[in-house]
Amino acid sequence: MKLLSVQDAARILSLSPWTVRAYVRVGKLRPIRIGRLVRLEEQELERFVSKAKVFGCAENSGEEVNR
């Protein structure tokens, strides 16, 4: 089991650390907390990415996105 910092996870996912922290806060990513430290398992990132691939997003599916 390899534990990654928020910064490392953000780099791997091509997201900002703020976005990774927000995903942890709302439950999209399940962290391991060690005291005040937040760590993410590599398997959790794999789960997150595979779930995103299954559900996809409007930007990648060719649908119009209202912003």
Backbone atoms as SQL, in Angstrom:
CREATE TABLE atoms (id INTEGER PRIMARY KEY, chain TEXT, resi INTEGER, resn TEXT, atom TEXT, x REAL, y REAL, z REAL);
INSERT INTO atoms VALUES
  (1, 'A', 1, 'MET', 'N', 0.847, -1.172, 0.000),
  (2, 'A', 1, 'MET', 'CA', 0.000, 0.000, 0.000),
  (3, 'A', 1, 'MET', 'C', 0.894, 1.237, 0.000),
  (4, 'A', 2, 'LYS', 'N', 0.805, 2.016, -1.086),
  (5, 'A', 2, 'LYS', 'CA', 1.582, 3.233, -1.175),
  (6, 'A', 2, 'LYS', 'C', 0.672, 4.424, -0.888),
  (7, 'A', 3, 'LEU', 'N', 1.082, 5.258, 0.065),
  (8, 'A', 3, 'LEU', 'CA', 0.306, 6.440, 0.421),
  (9, 'A', 3, 'LEU', 'C', 0.894, 7.668, -0.257),
  (10, 'A', 4, 'LEU', 'N', 0.009, 8.486, -0.811),
  (11, 'A', 4, 'LEU', 'CA', 0.422, 9.684, -1.533),
  (12, 'A', 4, 'LEU', 'C', -0.085, 10.928, -0.814),
  (13, 'A', 5, 'SER', 'N', 0.700, 11.981, -0.877),
  (14, 'A', 5, 'SER', 'CA', 0.244, 13.261, -0.338),
  (15, 'A', 5, 'SER', 'C', -0.789, 13.862, -1.284),
  (16, 'A', 6, 'VAL', 'N', -1.487, 14.872, -0.829),
  (17, 'A', 6, 'VAL', 'CA', -2.451, 15.568, -1.674),
  (18, 'A', 6, 'VAL', 'C', -1.750, 16.142, -2.899),
  (19, 'A', 7, 'GLN', 'N', -0.561, 16.693, -2.712),
  (20, 'A', 7, 'GLN', 'CA', 0.189, 17.274, -3.830),
  (21, 'A', 7, 'GLN', 'C', 0.555, 16.208, -4.861),
  (22, 'A', 8, 'ASP', 'N', 1.013, 15.047, -4.385),
  (23, 'A', 8, 'ASP', 'CA', 1.366, 13.962, -5.304),
  (24, 'A', 8, 'ASP', 'C', 0.130, 13.455, -6.053),
  (25, 'A', 9, 'ALA', 'N', -0.977, 13.295, -5.326),
  (26, 'A', 9, 'ALA', 'CA', -2.219, 12.844, -5.953),
  (27, 'A', 9, 'ALA', 'C', -2.686, 13.857, -7.001),
  (28, 'A', 10, 'ALA', 'N', -2.581, 15.142, -6.681),
  (29, 'A', 10, 'ALA', 'CA', -2.982, 16.187, -7.624),
  (30, 'A', 10, 'ALA', 'C', -2.147, 16.129, -8.891),
  (31, 'A', 11, 'ARG', 'N', -0.861, 15.914, -8.731),
  (32, 'A', 11, 'ARG', 'CA', 0.035, 15.831, -9.889),
  (33, 'A', 11, 'ARG', 'C', -0.329, 14.623, -10.762),
  (34, 'A', 12, 'ILE', 'N', -0.602, 13.492, -10.146),
  (35, 'A', 12, 'ILE', 'CA', -0.955, 12.281, -10.878),
  (36, 'A', 12, 'ILE', 'C', -2.281, 12.458, -11.615),
  (37, 'A', 13, 'LEU', 'N', -3.255, 13.111, -10.968),
  (38, 'A', 13, 'LEU', 'CA', -4.586, 13.283, -11.555),
  (39, 'A', 13, 'LEU', 'C', -4.682, 14.516, -12.456),
  (40, 'A', 14, 'SER', 'N', -3.616, 15.287, -12.535),
  (41, 'A', 14, 'SER', 'CA', -3.612, 16.546, -13.299),
  (42, 'A', 14, 'SER', 'C', -4.683, 17.503, -12.788),
  (43, 'A', 15, 'LEU', 'N', -4.763, 17.593, -11.475),
  (44, 'A', 15, 'LEU', 'CA', -5.678, 18.506, -10.807),
  (45, 'A', 15, 'LEU', 'C', -4.883, 19.395, -9.871),
  (46, 'A', 16, 'SER', 'N', -5.513, 20.443, -9.374),
  (47, 'A', 16, 'SER', 'CA', -4.845, 21.268, -8.377),
  (48, 'A', 16, 'SER', 'C', -5.013, 20.606, -7.005),
  (49, 'A', 17, 'PRO', 'N', -4.091, 20.863, -6.083),
  (50, 'A', 17, 'PRO', 'CA', -4.259, 20.331, -4.721),
  (51, 'A', 17, 'PRO', 'C', -5.572, 20.787, -4.083),
  (52, 'A', 18, 'TRP', 'N', -6.029, 21.991, -4.414),
  (53, 'A', 18, 'TRP', 'CA', -7.308, 22.501, -3.878),
  (54, 'A', 18, 'TRP', 'C', -8.464, 21.617, -4.344),
  (55, 'A', 19, 'THR', 'N', -8.428, 21.199, -5.593),
  (56, 'A', 19, 'THR', 'CA', -9.493, 20.343, -6.128),
  (57, 'A', 19, 'THR', 'C', -9.465, 18.982, -5.448),
  (58, 'A', 20, 'VAL', 'N', -8.280, 18.425, -5.254),
  (59, 'A', 20, 'VAL', 'CA', -8.172, 17.130, -4.571),
  (60, 'A', 20, 'VAL', 'C', -8.725, 17.256, -3.156),
  (61, 'A', 21, 'ARG', 'N', -8.379, 18.327, -2.444),
  (62, 'A', 21, 'ARG', 'CA', -8.909, 18.522, -1.083),
  (63, 'A', 21, 'ARG', 'C', -10.433, 18.657, -1.102),
  (64, 'A', 22, 'ALA', 'N', -10.962, 19.351, -2.107),
  (65, 'A', 22, 'ALA', 'CA', -12.419, 19.498, -2.221),
  (66, 'A', 22, 'ALA', 'C', -13.074, 18.142, -2.467),
  (67, 'A', 23, 'TYR', 'N', -12.468, 17.301, -3.312),
  (68, 'A', 23, 'TYR', 'CA', -12.999, 15.964, -3.575),
  (69, 'A', 23, 'TYR', 'C', -12.962, 15.111, -2.310),
  (70, 'A', 24, 'VAL', 'N', -11.945, 15.278, -1.488),
  (71, 'A', 24, 'VAL', 'CA', -11.880, 14.566, -0.202),
  (72, 'A', 24, 'VAL', 'C', -13.020, 15.060, 0.689),
  (73, 'A', 25, 'ARG', 'N', -13.212, 16.369, 0.734),
  (74, 'A', 25, 'ARG', 'CA', -14.225, 16.959, 1.604),
  (75, 'A', 25, 'ARG', 'C', -15.639, 16.473, 1.248),
  (76, 'A', 26, 'VAL', 'N', -15.945, 16.354, -0.041),
  (77, 'A', 26, 'VAL', 'CA', -17.300, 15.947, -0.444),
  (78, 'A', 26, 'VAL', 'C', -17.444, 14.432, -0.599),
  (79, 'A', 27, 'GLY', 'N', -16.351, 13.693, -0.433),
  (80, 'A', 27, 'GLY', 'CA', -16.430, 12.239, -0.453),
  (81, 'A', 27, 'GLY', 'C', -16.145, 11.585, -1.795),
  (82, 'A', 28, 'LYS', 'N', -15.717, 12.351, -2.790),
  (83, 'A', 28, 'LYS', 'CA', -15.365, 11.743, -4.077),
  (84, 'A', 28, 'LYS', 'C', -14.078, 10.942, -3.980),
  (85, 'A', 29, 'LEU', 'N', -13.186, 11.351, -3.106),
  (86, 'A', 29, 'LEU', 'CA', -11.952, 10.612, -2.807),
  (87, 'A', 29, 'LEU', 'C', -11.966, 10.256, -1.326),
  (88, 'A', 30, 'ARG', 'N', -11.622, 9.004, -1.017),
  (89, 'A', 30, 'ARG', 'CA', -11.605, 8.541, 0.371),
  (90, 'A', 30, 'ARG', 'C', -10.161, 8.539, 0.878),
  (91, 'A', 31, 'PRO', 'N', -9.861, 9.407, 1.827),
  (92, 'A', 31, 'PRO', 'CA', -8.489, 9.523, 2.312),
  (93, 'A', 31, 'PRO', 'C', -8.206, 8.609, 3.498),
  (94, 'A', 32, 'ILE', 'N', -6.945, 8.528, 3.807),
  (95, 'A', 32, 'ILE', 'CA', -6.490, 7.947, 5.068),
  (96, 'A', 32, 'ILE', 'C', -5.952, 9.134, 5.865),
  (97, 'A', 33, 'ARG', 'N', -6.469, 9.310, 7.047),
  (98, 'A', 33, 'ARG', 'CA', -6.026, 10.434, 7.884),
  (99, 'A', 33, 'ARG', 'C', -5.088, 9.904, 8.965),
  (100, 'A', 34, 'ILE', 'N', -3.948, 10.552, 9.058),
  (101, 'A', 34, 'ILE', 'CA', -2.958, 10.222, 10.074),
  (102, 'A', 34, 'ILE', 'C', -2.761, 11.512, 10.872),
  (103, 'A', 35, 'GLY', 'N', -3.470, 11.589, 11.987),
  (104, 'A', 35, 'GLY', 'CA', -3.487, 12.859, 12.705),
  (105, 'A', 35, 'GLY', 'C', -4.146, 13.897, 11.811),
  (106, 'A', 36, 'ARG', 'N', -3.433, 14.981, 11.532),
  (107, 'A', 36, 'ARG', 'CA', -3.952, 16.020, 10.647),
  (108, 'A', 36, 'ARG', 'C', -3.537, 15.811, 9.190),
  (109, 'A', 37, 'LEU', 'N', -2.676, 14.830, 8.961),
  (110, 'A', 37, 'LEU', 'CA', -2.219, 14.562, 7.597),
  (111, 'A', 37, 'LEU', 'C', -3.282, 13.813, 6.804),
  (112, 'A', 38, 'VAL', 'N', -3.401, 14.159, 5.549),
  (113, 'A', 38, 'VAL', 'CA', -4.317, 13.467, 4.643),
  (114, 'A', 38, 'VAL', 'C', -3.471, 12.757, 3.601),
  (115, 'A', 39, 'ARG', 'N', -3.684, 11.457, 3.465),
  (116, 'A', 39, 'ARG', 'CA', -2.970, 10.668, 2.477),
  (117, 'A', 39, 'ARG', 'C', -3.983, 9.884, 1.656),
  (118, 'A', 40, 'LEU', 'N', -3.616, 9.600, 0.426),
  (119, 'A', 40, 'LEU', 'CA', -4.485, 8.839, -0.464),
  (120, 'A', 40, 'LEU', 'C', -3.731, 7.619, -0.972),
  (121, 'A', 41, 'GLU', 'N', -4.404, 6.478, -0.966),
  (122, 'A', 41, 'GLU', 'CA', -3.793, 5.260, -1.498),
  (123, 'A', 41, 'GLU', 'C', -3.819, 5.307, -3.020),
  (124, 'A', 42, 'GLU', 'N', -2.818, 4.702, -3.639),
  (125, 'A', 42, 'GLU', 'CA', -2.791, 4.617, -5.097),
  (126, 'A', 42, 'GLU', 'C', -4.057, 3.930, -5.620),
  (127, 'A', 43, 'GLN', 'N', -4.515, 2.907, -4.920),
  (128, 'A', 43, 'GLN', 'CA', -5.720, 2.191, -5.344),
  (129, 'A', 43, 'GLN', 'C', -6.942, 3.098, -5.328),
  (130, 'A', 44, 'GLU', 'N', -6.971, 4.058, -4.402),
  (131, 'A', 44, 'GLU', 'CA', -8.089, 5.005, -4.348),
  (132, 'A', 44, 'GLU', 'C', -8.093, 5.902, -5.584),
  (133, 'A', 45, 'LEU', 'N', -6.911, 6.311, -6.033),
  (134, 'A', 45, 'LEU', 'CA', -6.834, 7.117, -7.247),
  (135, 'A', 45, 'LEU', 'C', -7.284, 6.300, -8.449),
  (136, 'A', 46, 'GLU', 'N', -6.897, 5.023, -8.495),
  (137, 'A', 46, 'GLU', 'CA', -7.325, 4.145, -9.585),
  (138, 'A', 46, 'GLU', 'C', -8.841, 3.981, -9.579),
  (139, 'A', 47, 'ARG', 'N', -9.429, 3.818, -8.400),
  (140, 'A', 47, 'ARG', 'CA', -10.889, 3.708, -8.273),
  (141, 'A', 47, 'ARG', 'C', -11.558, 4.977, -8.777),
  (142, 'A', 48, 'PHE', 'N', -11.035, 6.120, -8.376),
  (143, 'A', 48, 'PHE', 'CA', -11.584, 7.407, -8.773),
  (144, 'A', 48, 'PHE', 'C', -11.547, 7.577, -10.292),
  (145, 'A', 49, 'VAL', 'N', -10.419, 7.250, -10.906),
  (146, 'A', 49, 'VAL', 'CA', -10.267, 7.399, -12.357),
  (147, 'A', 49, 'VAL', 'C', -11.185, 6.421, -13.091),
  (148, 'A', 50, 'SER', 'N', -11.256, 5.180, -12.635),
  (149, 'A', 50, 'SER', 'CA', -12.114, 4.203, -13.324),
  (150, 'A', 50, 'SER', 'C', -13.578, 4.592, -13.185),
  (151, 'A', 51, 'LYS', 'N', -13.973, 5.137, -12.049),
  (152, 'A', 51, 'LYS', 'CA', -15.348, 5.595, -11.856),
  (153, 'A', 51, 'LYS', 'C', -15.632, 6.768, -12.792),
  (154, 'A', 52, 'ALA', 'N', -14.681, 7.658, -12.948),
  (155, 'A', 52, 'ALA', 'CA', -14.850, 8.801, -13.846),
  (156, 'A', 52, 'ALA', 'C', -14.978, 8.324, -15.294),
  (157, 'A', 53, 'LYS', 'N', -14.242, 7.283, -15.659),
  (158, 'A', 53, 'LYS', 'CA', -14.330, 6.744, -17.022),
  (159, 'A', 53, 'LYS', 'C', -15.688, 6.119, -17.278),
  (160, 'A', 54, 'VAL', 'N', -16.244, 5.454, -16.266),
  (161, 'A', 54, 'VAL', 'CA', -17.539, 4.797, -16.413),
  (162, 'A', 54, 'VAL', 'C', -18.644, 5.836, -16.584),
  (163, 'A', 55, 'PHE', 'N', -18.627, 6.867, -15.741),
  (164, 'A', 55, 'PHE', 'CA', -19.670, 7.880, -15.790),
  (165, 'A', 55, 'PHE', 'C', -19.398, 8.934, -16.852),
  (166, 'A', 56, 'GLY', 'N', -18.122, 9.134, -17.191),
  (167, 'A', 56, 'GLY', 'CA', -17.752, 10.135, -18.186),
  (168, 'A', 56, 'GLY', 'C', -18.156, 11.526, -17.737),
  (169, 'A', 57, 'CYS', 'N', -18.016, 12.467, -18.622),
  (170, 'A', 57, 'CYS', 'CA', -18.474, 13.818, -18.333),
  (171, 'A', 57, 'CYS', 'C', -18.926, 14.448, -19.634),
  (172, 'A', 58, 'ALA', 'N', -19.756, 15.471, -19.533),
  (173, 'A', 58, 'ALA', 'CA', -20.351, 16.098, -20.711),
  (174, 'A', 58, 'ALA', 'C', -19.283, 16.676, -21.628),
  (175, 'A', 59, 'GLU', 'N', -18.201, 17.185, -21.063),
  (176, 'A', 59, 'GLU', 'CA', -17.159, 17.788, -21.882),
  (177, 'A', 59, 'GLU', 'C', -16.524, 16.761, -22.816),
  (178, 'A', 60, 'ASN', 'N', -16.383, 15.535, -22.351),
  (179, 'A', 60, 'ASN', 'CA', -15.727, 14.505, -23.154),
  (180, 'A', 60, 'ASN', 'C', -16.696, 13.727, -24.037),
  (181, 'A', 61, 'SER', 'N', -18.006, 13.875, -23.821),
  (182, 'A', 61, 'SER', 'CA', -18.955, 13.080, -24.574),
  (183, 'A', 61, 'SER', 'C', -19.508, 13.799, -25.788),
  (184, 'A', 62, 'GLY', 'N', -19.108, 15.047, -25.999),
  (185, 'A', 62, 'GLY', 'CA', -19.592, 15.791, -27.132),
  (186, 'A', 62, 'GLY', 'C', -20.886, 16.546, -26.857),
  (187, 'A', 63, 'GLU', 'N', -21.445, 16.390, -25.639),
  (188, 'A', 63, 'GLU', 'CA', -22.656, 17.128, -25.290),
  (189, 'A', 63, 'GLU', 'C', -22.299, 18.565, -24.979),
  (190, 'A', 64, 'GLU', 'N', -23.271, 19.435, -25.184),
  (191, 'A', 64, 'GLU', 'CA', -23.040, 20.844, -24.880),
  (192, 'A', 64, 'GLU', 'C', -23.095, 21.039, -23.374),
  (193, 'A', 65, 'VAL', 'N', -22.215, 21.863, -22.867),
  (194, 'A', 65, 'VAL', 'CA', -22.160, 22.147, -21.437),
  (195, 'A', 65, 'VAL', 'C', -22.625, 23.578, -21.222),
  (196, 'A', 66, 'ASN', 'N', -23.634, 23.754, -20.376),
  (197, 'A', 66, 'ASN', 'CA', -24.108, 25.108, -20.040),
  (198, 'A', 66, 'ASN', 'C', -23.255, 25.651, -18.921),
  (199, 'A', 67, 'ARG', 'N', -22.630, 26.773, -19.139),
  (200, 'A', 67, 'ARG', 'CA', -21.780, 27.391, -18.106),
  (201, 'A', 67, 'ARG', 'C', -22.263, 28.765, -17.800);
